[in-house]
Structures are given as C-alpha cells and as structure tokens.
C-alpha cells in the first residue's frame, strides 16, 4: 500500500510540474516581443499591448487570430517570429499590458 501511495504522489507532482512549465507567461512574452517583434513593429511593447483592451485581446485569442492581428499591427514581421509556440506568450503579454489594464511594460 505504501508503494502505491508513493507512485501516486510522484505522478501528481510530475503532472503539476509539467502543467506549470507548459503554461504561457507574460514576462516571457515581453522578452519575446523585445527580441522578435519590436524592431519589425517600430514601437515599444507598451504601445503594442495598448492597441486593444483586455477584452479585445481575449476575443482575438479565442478566435485564433493572434498571428493575424500581430501581422496587421506590424506588417514587417517575419513569419518565423509568429510560431505557434510564441503566440500564447505574446497573448499573455498583450493581455496583461492592454490599454485598460493599468500596467506598463518595461520594453
């Protein structure tokens, strides 16, 4: 019985760590914006995120249009900067620093 409890506890710990690593992060989105989008966009991350309210960013993400919206705001952006693995981070960054959030990023 003790062995089964240890295995179950190990499984729970591994799943919780895996879920944490897989989640998106606004700080990572900010770094990605600075590295991959800032030059192509021609404006700071604060201006980028303030293009929409949090609700508007939520709708863009829910509709799966994040890459399209970035392309419309920053036409010079290269497709390799819009990989699907980056989009969730860009969304979290834009949502956290949207025009109605009251937050201002440092990039």
N, CA, C and O atoms as a GROMACS GRO file, in nm:
protein
  428
    1UNK      N    1   0.082  -0.119   0.000
    1UNK     CA    2   0.000   0.000   0.000
    1UNK      C    3   0.087   0.126   0.000
    1UNK      O    4   0.055   0.223  -0.068
    2UNK      N    5   0.194   0.123   0.075
    2UNK     CA    6   0.283   0.237   0.084
    2UNK      C    7   0.347   0.267  -0.053
    2UNK      O    8   0.366   0.383  -0.089
    3UNK      N    9   0.379   0.162  -0.126
    3UNK     CA   10   0.442   0.177  -0.258
    3UNK      C   11   0.344   0.243  -0.356
    3UNK      O   12   0.385   0.328  -0.435
    4UNK      N   13   0.218   0.206  -0.352
    4UNK     CA   14   0.116   0.264  -0.440
    4UNK      C   15   0.098   0.413  -0.408
    4UNK      O   16   0.084   0.494  -0.500
    5UNK      N   17   0.098   0.448  -0.282
    5UNK     CA   18   0.084   0.588  -0.242
    5UNK      C   19   0.202   0.672  -0.293
    5UNK      O   20   0.183   0.785  -0.337
    6UNK      N   21   0.322   0.617  -0.287
    6UNK     CA   22   0.440   0.689  -0.336
    6UNK      C   23   0.432   0.710  -0.487
    6UNK      O   24   0.466   0.817  -0.537
    7UNK      N   25   0.388   0.608  -0.558
    7UNK     CA   26   0.375   0.619  -0.704
    7UNK      C   27   0.270   0.723  -0.740
    7UNK      O   28   0.290   0.804  -0.830
    8UNK      N   29   0.158   0.721  -0.670
    8UNK     CA   30   0.051   0.817  -0.696
    8UNK      C   31   0.098   0.959  -0.666
    8UNK      O   32   0.071   1.051  -0.744
    9UNK      N   33   0.166   0.977  -0.555
    9UNK     CA   34   0.217   1.110  -0.520
    9UNK      C   35   0.320   1.158  -0.622
    9UNK      O   36   0.320   1.275  -0.659
   10UNK      N   37   0.405   1.070  -0.667
   10UNK     CA   38   0.503   1.105  -0.770
   10UNK      C   39   0.435   1.148  -0.898
   10UNK      O   40   0.476   1.245  -0.962
   11UNK      N   41   0.332   1.077  -0.936
   11UNK     CA   42   0.257   1.110  -1.058
   11UNK      C   43   0.193   1.248  -1.046
   11UNK      O   44   0.196   1.326  -1.141
   12UNK      N   45   0.135   1.278  -0.931
   12UNK     CA   46   0.072   1.409  -0.910
   12UNK      C   47   0.176   1.521  -0.919
   12UNK      O   48   0.151   1.624  -0.982
   13UNK      N   49   0.290   1.502  -0.857
   13UNK     CA   50   0.396   1.602  -0.861
   13UNK      C   51   0.445   1.624  -1.004
   13UNK      O   52   0.462   1.738  -1.047
   14UNK      N   53   0.467   1.518  -1.078
   14UNK     CA   54   0.514   1.528  -1.217
   14UNK      C   55   0.411   1.600  -1.304
   14UNK      O   56   0.448   1.683  -1.387
   15UNK      N   57   0.285   1.568  -1.287
   15UNK     CA   58   0.181   1.634  -1.366
   15UNK      C   59   0.170   1.782  -1.333
   15UNK      O   60   0.152   1.864  -1.423
   16UNK      N   61   0.182   1.818  -1.207
   16UNK     CA   62   0.172   1.958  -1.170
   16UNK      C   63   0.291   2.037  -1.221
   16UNK      O   64   0.276   2.152  -1.263
   17UNK      N   65   0.409   1.979  -1.219
   17UNK     CA   66   0.527   2.047  -1.273
   17UNK      C   67   0.518   2.062  -1.424
   17UNK      O   68   0.555   2.165  -1.480
   18UNK      N   69   0.469   1.961  -1.489
   18UNK     CA   70   0.452   1.965  -1.634
   18UNK      C   71   0.353   2.070  -1.676
   18UNK      O   72   0.374   2.138  -1.777
   19UNK      N   73   0.245   2.086  -1.602
   19UNK     CA   74   0.145   2.186  -1.635
   19UNK      C   75   0.201   2.327  -1.614
   19UNK      O   76   0.168   2.418  -1.691
   20UNK      N   77   0.283   2.345  -1.515
   20UNK     CA   78   0.342   2.476  -1.489
   20UNK      C   79   0.437   2.516  -1.600
   20UNK      O   80   0.436   2.631  -1.644
   21UNK      N   81   0.519   2.426  -1.644
   21UNK     CA   82   0.616   2.455  -1.748
   21UNK      C   83   0.546   2.484  -1.880
   21UNK      O   84   0.594   2.568  -1.957
   22UNK      N   85   0.436   2.418  -1.908
   22UNK     CA   86   0.367   2.433  -2.035
   22UNK      C   87   0.282   2.560  -2.043
   22UNK      O   88   0.239   2.598  -2.152
   23UNK      N   89   0.258   2.626  -1.931
   23UNK     CA   90   0.172   2.743  -1.933
   23UNK      C   91   0.246   2.864  -1.990
   23UNK      O   92   0.369   2.872  -1.984
   24UNK      N   93   0.169   2.957  -2.043
   24UNK     CA   94   0.228   3.078  -2.101
   24UNK      C   95   0.263   3.177  -1.991
   24UNK      O   96   0.219   3.164  -1.877
   25UNK      N   97   0.343   3.277  -2.029
   25UNK     CA   98   0.395   3.369  -1.930
   25UNK      C   99   0.408   3.508  -1.992
   25UNK      O  100   0.467   3.523  -2.099
   26UNK      N  101   0.352   3.609  -1.926
   26UNK     CA  102   0.359   3.746  -1.976
   26UNK      C  103   0.503   3.797  -1.979
   26UNK      O  104   0.540   3.869  -2.071
   27UNK      N  105   0.583   3.761  -1.880
   27UNK     CA  106   0.723   3.805  -1.879
   27UNK      C  107   0.799   3.746  -1.998
   27UNK      O  108   0.881   3.814  -2.060
   28UNK      N  109   0.771   3.620  -2.029
   28UNK     CA  110   0.835   3.558  -2.145
   28UNK      C  111   0.784   3.625  -2.273
   28UNK      O  112   0.860   3.646  -2.367
   29UNK      N  113   0.656   3.658  -2.276
   29UNK     CA  114   0.600   3.728  -2.391
   29UNK      C  115   0.665   3.863  -2.412
   29UNK      O  116   0.689   3.905  -2.525
   30UNK      N  117   0.694   3.932  -2.301
   30UNK     CA  118   0.761   4.061  -2.310
   30UNK      C  119   0.902   4.045  -2.367
   30UNK      O  120   0.944   4.125  -2.452
   31UNK      N  121   0.974   3.944  -2.322
   31UNK     CA  122   1.108   3.919  -2.375
   31UNK      C  123   1.102   3.882  -2.523
   31UNK      O  124   1.183   3.929  -2.604
   32UNK      N  125   1.005   3.798  -2.559
   32UNK     CA  126   0.989   3.759  -2.699
   32UNK      C  127   0.955   3.880  -2.785
   32UNK      O  128   1.007   3.895  -2.895
   33UNK      N  129   0.867   3.967  -2.734
   33UNK     CA  130   0.832   4.087  -2.809
   33UNK      C  131   0.957   4.170  -2.835
   33UNK      O  132   0.982   4.213  -2.948
   34UNK      N  133   1.036   4.194  -2.730
   34UNK     CA  134   1.157   4.275  -2.744
   34UNK      C  135   1.255   4.213  -2.843
   34UNK      O  136   1.319   4.284  -2.921
   35UNK      N  137   1.265   4.082  -2.841
   35UNK     CA  138   1.362   4.013  -2.925
   35UNK      C  139   1.313   3.993  -3.068
   35UNK      O  140   1.391   4.009  -3.162
   36UNK      N  141   1.186   3.959  -3.086
   36UNK     CA  142   1.139   3.915  -3.217
   36UNK      C  143   1.048   4.014  -3.290
   36UNK      O  144   1.040   4.010  -3.412
   37UNK      N  145   0.979   4.103  -3.216
   37UNK     CA  146   0.880   4.188  -3.282
   37UNK      C  147   0.911   4.338  -3.277
   37UNK      O  148   0.871   4.412  -3.366
   38UNK      N  149   0.981   4.383  -3.175
   38UNK     CA  150   0.997   4.526  -3.152
   38UNK      C  151   1.054   4.600  -3.273
   38UNK      O  152   1.002   4.703  -3.313
   39UNK      N  153   1.159   4.548  -3.331
   39UNK     CA  154   1.223   4.614  -3.446
   39UNK      C  155   1.128   4.617  -3.566
   39UNK      O  156   1.116   4.720  -3.634
   40UNK      N  157   1.061   4.506  -3.592
   40UNK     CA  158   0.970   4.499  -3.706
   40UNK      C  159   0.847   4.587  -3.686
   40UNK      O  160   0.794   4.644  -3.781
   41UNK      N  161   0.802   4.599  -3.561
   41UNK     CA  162   0.683   4.680  -3.533
   41UNK      C  163   0.716   4.829  -3.535
   41UNK      O  164   0.637   4.910  -3.582
   42UNK      N  165   0.832   4.864  -3.484
   42UNK     CA  166   0.872   5.003  -3.483
   42UNK      C  167   0.817   5.082  -3.365
   42UNK      O  168   0.826   5.204  -3.363
   43UNK      N  169   0.762   5.012  -3.266
   43UNK     CA  170   0.717   5.079  -3.145
   43UNK      C  171   0.736   4.988  -3.025
   43UNK      O  172   0.759   4.868  -3.040
   44UNK      N  173   0.726   5.047  -2.908
   44UNK     CA  174   0.752   4.973  -2.784
   44UNK      C  175   0.644   4.870  -2.756
   44UNK      O  176   0.537   4.871  -2.818
   45UNK      N  177   0.673   4.782  -2.664
   45UNK     CA  178   0.574   4.683  -2.622
   45UNK      C  179   0.454   4.747  -2.557
   45UNK      O  180   0.342   4.695  -2.568
   46UNK      N  181   0.474   4.860  -2.490
   46UNK     CA  182   0.362   4.931  -2.427
   46UNK      C  183   0.263   4.977  -2.532
   46UNK      O  184   0.142   4.962  -2.514
   47UNK      N  185   0.312   5.032  -2.642
   47UNK     CA  186   0.223   5.077  -2.750
   47UNK      C  187   0.156   4.959  -2.817
   47UNK      O  188   0.038   4.965  -2.852
   48UNK      N  189   0.231   4.851  -2.835
   48UNK     CA  190   0.175   4.730  -2.897
   48UNK      C  191   0.058   4.677  -2.815
   48UNK      O  192  -0.051   4.656  -2.868
   49UNK      N  193   0.081   4.656  -2.686
   49UNK     CA  194  -0.023   4.598  -2.600
   49UNK      C  195  -0.142   4.692  -2.585
   49UNK      O  196  -0.255   4.646  -2.570
   50UNK      N  197  -0.117   4.823  -2.589
   50UNK     CA  198  -0.225   4.921  -2.571
   50UNK      C  199  -0.310   4.940  -2.695
   50UNK      O  200  -0.403   5.021  -2.694
   51UNK      N  201  -0.282   4.868  -2.801
   51UNK     CA  202  -0.364   4.878  -2.922
   51UNK      C  203  -0.505   4.825  -2.900
   51UNK      O  204  -0.597   4.860  -2.973
   52UNK      N  205  -0.521   4.740  -2.797
   52UNK     CA  206  -0.653   4.682  -2.768
   52UNK      C  207  -0.674   4.676  -2.617
   52UNK      O  208  -0.579   4.686  -2.539
   53UNK      N  209  -0.800   4.660  -2.577
   53UNK     CA  210  -0.833   4.637  -2.437
   53UNK      C  211  -0.814   4.490  -2.406
   53UNK      O  212  -0.792   4.409  -2.496
   54UNK      N  213  -0.821   4.455  -2.278
   54UNK     CA  214  -0.806   4.315  -2.240
   54UNK      C  215  -0.915   4.230  -2.305
   54UNK      O  216  -0.888   4.119  -2.351
   55UNK      N  217  -1.037   4.280  -2.309
   55UNK     CA  218  -1.147   4.206  -2.371
   55UNK      C  219  -1.124   4.182  -2.519
   55UNK      O  220  -1.154   4.075  -2.571
   56UNK      N  221  -1.071   4.283  -2.587
   56UNK     CA  222  -1.043   4.268  -2.730
   56UNK      C  223  -0.932   4.166  -2.753
   56UNK      O  224  -0.941   4.085  -2.845
   57UNK      N  225  -0.826   4.169  -2.669
   57UNK     CA  226  -0.720   4.069  -2.682
   57UNK      C  227  -0.775   3.929  -2.655
   57UNK      O  228  -0.737   3.833  -2.722
   58UNK      N  229  -0.866   3.916  -2.557
   58UNK     CA  230  -0.927   3.786  -2.527
   58UNK      C  231  -1.003   3.733  -2.648
   58UNK      O  232  -0.992   3.615  -2.682
   59UNK      N  233  -1.079   3.820  -2.714
   59UNK     CA  234  -1.156   3.779  -2.832
   59UNK      C  235  -1.063   3.739  -2.946
   59UNK      O  236  -1.087   3.639  -3.014
   60UNK      N  237  -0.956   3.816  -2.966
   60UNK     CA  238  -0.860   3.783  -3.072
   60UNK      C  239  -0.799   3.646  -3.047
   60UNK      O  240  -0.786   3.566  -3.140
   61UNK      N  241  -0.762   3.619  -2.923
   61UNK     CA  242  -0.704   3.489  -2.888
   61UNK      C  243  -0.806   3.377  -2.903
   61UNK      O  244  -0.775   3.271  -2.958
   62UNK      N  245  -0.928   3.399  -2.856
   62UNK     CA  246  -1.032   3.297  -2.863
   62UNK      C  247  -1.066   3.262  -3.008
   62UNK      O  248  -1.097   3.148  -3.040
   63UNK      N  249  -1.060   3.362  -3.096
   63UNK     CA  250  -1.089   3.339  -3.237
   63UNK      C  251  -0.971   3.280  -3.313
   63UNK      O  252  -0.982   3.247  -3.431
   64UNK      N  253  -0.856   3.266  -3.245
   64UNK     CA  254  -0.737   3.212  -3.309
   64UNK      C  255  -0.674   3.307  -3.409
   64UNK      O  256  -0.611   3.265  -3.506
   65UNK      N  257  -0.690   3.436  -3.385
   65UNK     CA  258  -0.643   3.538  -3.479
   65UNK      C  259  -0.522   3.616  -3.429
   65UNK      O  260  -0.493   3.724  -3.480
   66UNK      N  261  -0.450   3.562  -3.330
   66UNK     CA  262  -0.338   3.636  -3.272
   66UNK      C  263  -0.230   3.666  -3.376
   66UNK      O  264  -0.182   3.779  -3.384
   67UNK      N  265  -0.191   3.568  -3.455
   67UNK     CA  266  -0.089   3.588  -3.557
   67UNK      C  267  -0.135   3.690  -3.660
   67UNK      O  268  -0.057   3.775  -3.703
   68UNK      N  269  -0.261   3.683  -3.701
   68UNK     CA  270  -0.315   3.778  -3.798
   68UNK      C  271  -0.314   3.920  -3.743
   68UNK      O  272  -0.283   4.014  -3.815
   69UNK      N  273  -0.349   3.935  -3.616
   69UNK     CA  274  -0.352   4.067  -3.554
   69UNK      C  275  -0.211   4.126  -3.543
   69UNK      O  276  -0.191   4.245  -3.567
   70UNK      N  277  -0.116   4.043  -3.506
   70UNK     CA  278   0.023   4.091  -3.499
   70UNK      C  279   0.068   4.134  -3.637
   70UNK      O  280   0.133   4.238  -3.651
   71UNK      N  281   0.035   4.056  -3.740
   71UNK     CA  282   0.071   4.091  -3.877
   71UNK      C  283   0.007   4.223  -3.919
   71UNK      O  284   0.070   4.303  -3.989
   72UNK      N  285  -0.118   4.247  -3.878
   72UNK     CA  286  -0.184   4.372  -3.916
   72UNK      C  287  -0.123   4.492  -3.843
   72UNK      O  288  -0.116   4.602  -3.899
   73UNK      N  289  -0.081   4.473  -3.718
   73UNK     CA  290  -0.018   4.582  -3.643
   73UNK      C  291   0.126   4.604  -3.686
   73UNK      O  292   0.175   4.717  -3.684
   74UNK      N  293   0.193   4.496  -3.724
   74UNK     CA  294   0.335   4.501  -3.759
   74UNK      C  295   0.357   4.428  -3.892
   74UNK      O  296   0.401   4.313  -3.893
   75UNK      N  297   0.328   4.494  -4.003
   75UNK     CA  298   0.336   4.425  -4.133
   75UNK      C  299   0.475   4.374  -4.170
   75UNK      O  300   0.486   4.283  -4.253
   76UNK      N  301   0.580   4.430  -4.112
   76UNK     CA  302   0.716   4.388  -4.146
   76UNK      C  303   0.761   4.263  -4.071
   76UNK      O  304   0.871   4.214  -4.094
   77UNK      N  305   0.676   4.211  -3.982
   77UNK     CA  306   0.714   4.096  -3.900
   77UNK      C  307   0.730   3.972  -3.988
   77UNK      O  308   0.651   3.947  -4.079
   78UNK      N  309   0.835   3.897  -3.960
   78UNK     CA  310   0.861   3.774  -4.035
   78UNK      C  311   0.780   3.659  -3.976
   78UNK      O  312   0.752   3.657  -3.856
   79UNK      N  313   0.742   3.565  -4.059
   79UNK     CA  314   0.661   3.452  -4.015
   79UNK      C  315   0.728   3.368  -3.907
   79UNK      O  316   0.660   3.310  -3.823
   80UNK      N  317   0.861   3.360  -3.909
   80UNK     CA  318   0.930   3.279  -3.809
   80UNK      C  319   0.915   3.338  -3.668
   80UNK      O  320   0.934   3.267  -3.570
   81UNK      N  321   0.882   3.467  -3.657
   81UNK     CA  322   0.858   3.528  -3.527
   81UNK      C  323   0.716   3.499  -3.477
   81UNK      O  324   0.683   3.531  -3.362
   82UNK      N  325   0.634   3.439  -3.561
   82UNK     CA  326   0.494   3.410  -3.526
   82UNK      C  327   0.468   3.261  -3.512
   82UNK      O  328   0.358   3.214  -3.541
   83UNK      N  329   0.568   3.188  -3.470
   83UNK     CA  330   0.550   3.044  -3.447
   83UNK      C  331   0.442   3.024  -3.342
   83UNK      O  332   0.424   3.106  -3.252
   84UNK      N  333   0.370   2.914  -3.354
   84UNK     CA  334   0.260   2.887  -3.260
   84UNK      C  335   0.308   2.878  -3.116
   84UNK      O  336   0.232   2.909  -3.024
   85UNK      N  337   0.430   2.834  -3.095
   85UNK     CA  338   0.480   2.824  -2.957
   85UNK      C  339   0.500   2.961  -2.893
   85UNK      O  340   0.506   2.971  -2.771
   86UNK      N  341   0.511   3.067  -2.973
   86UNK     CA  342   0.526   3.203  -2.920
   86UNK      C  343   0.393   3.273  -2.898
   86UNK      O  344   0.384   3.362  -2.813
   87UNK      N  345   0.290   3.236  -2.972
   87UNK     CA  346   0.165   3.313  -2.974
   87UNK      C  347   0.099   3.323  -2.837
   87UNK      O  348   0.047   3.429  -2.802
   88UNK      N  349   0.099   3.217  -2.759
   88UNK     CA  350   0.037   3.222  -2.626
   88UNK      C  351   0.111   3.320  -2.536
   88UNK      O  352   0.048   3.391  -2.456
   89UNK      N  353   0.241   3.326  -2.548
   89UNK     CA  354   0.320   3.419  -2.468
   89UNK      C  355   0.293   3.564  -2.513
   89UNK      O  356   0.281   3.653  -2.429
   90UNK      N  357   0.285   3.586  -2.645
   90UNK     CA  358   0.251   3.719  -2.695
   90UNK      C  359   0.114   3.761  -2.642
   90UNK      O  360   0.094   3.875  -2.600
   91UNK      N  361   0.020   3.667  -2.645
   91UNK     CA  362  -0.114   3.697  -2.595
   91UNK      C  363  -0.111   3.736  -2.447
   91UNK      O  364  -0.168   3.838  -2.409
   92UNK      N  365  -0.044   3.657  -2.366
   92UNK     CA  366  -0.039   3.688  -2.222
   92UNK      C  367   0.025   3.825  -2.198
   92UNK      O  368  -0.020   3.900  -2.112
   93UNK      N  369   0.129   3.856  -2.273
   93UNK     CA  370   0.193   3.986  -2.262
   93UNK      C  371   0.095   4.097  -2.300
   93UNK      O  372   0.077   4.192  -2.225
   94UNK      N  373   0.032   4.084  -2.416
   94UNK     CA  374  -0.060   4.188  -2.464
   94UNK      C  375  -0.179   4.202  -2.370
   94UNK      O  376  -0.222   4.314  -2.342
   95UNK      N  377  -0.232   4.092  -2.321
   95UNK     CA  378  -0.347   4.095  -2.230
   95UNK      C  379  -0.310   4.163  -2.098
   95UNK      O  380  -0.386   4.246  -2.048
   96UNK      N  381  -0.197   4.127  -2.041
   96UNK     CA  382  -0.156   4.184  -1.912
   96UNK      C  383  -0.124   4.333  -1.920
   96UNK      O  384  -0.135   4.403  -1.820
   97UNK      N  385  -0.085   4.381  -2.038
   97UNK     CA  386  -0.048   4.522  -2.052
   97UNK      C  387  -0.140   4.596  -2.150
   97UNK      O  388  -0.099   4.695  -2.211
   98UNK      N  389  -0.264   4.549  -2.164
   98UNK     CA  390  -0.361   4.611  -2.253
   98UNK      C  391  -0.393   4.754  -2.208
   98UNK      O  392  -0.356   4.796  -2.099
   99UNK      N  393  -0.460   4.826  -2.295
   99UNK     CA  394  -0.488   4.968  -2.268
   99UNK      C  395  -0.569   4.991  -2.141
   99UNK      O  396  -0.556   5.095  -2.078
  100UNK      N  397  -0.653   4.896  -2.103
  100UNK     CA  398  -0.736   4.913  -1.984
  100UNK      C  399  -0.682   4.840  -1.861
  100UNK      O  400  -0.752   4.829  -1.760
  101UNK      N  401  -0.559   4.789  -1.868
  101UNK     CA  402  -0.505   4.710  -1.756
  101UNK      C  403  -0.442   4.795  -1.646
  101UNK      O  404  -0.440   4.756  -1.530
  102UNK      N  405  -0.391   4.912  -1.684
  102UNK     CA  406  -0.322   4.995  -1.586
  102UNK      C  407  -0.176   4.955  -1.566
  102UNK      O  408  -0.106   5.018  -1.487
  103UNK      N  409  -0.131   4.854  -1.635
  103UNK     CA  410   0.008   4.807  -1.626
  103UNK      C  411   0.089   4.862  -1.743
  103UNK      O  412   0.036   4.881  -1.852
  104UNK      N  413   0.216   4.888  -1.720
  104UNK     CA  414   0.305   4.938  -1.824
  104UNK      C  415   0.428   4.850  -1.829
  104UNK      O  416   0.499   4.838  -1.729
  105UNK      N  417   0.456   4.788  -1.945
  105UNK     CA  418   0.576   4.702  -1.954
  105UNK      C  419   0.702   4.787  -1.963
  105UNK      O  420   0.696   4.907  -1.989
  106UNK      N  421   0.813   4.724  -1.942
  106UNK     CA  422   0.941   4.795  -1.943
  106UNK      C  423   1.013   4.787  -2.077
  106UNK      O  424   1.129   4.826  -2.086
  107UNK      N  425   0.946   4.736  -2.180
  107UNK     CA  426   1.016   4.726  -2.310
  107UNK      C  427   0.968   4.830  -2.409
  107UNK      O  428   1.016   4.834  -2.522
   0.00000   0.00000   0.00000
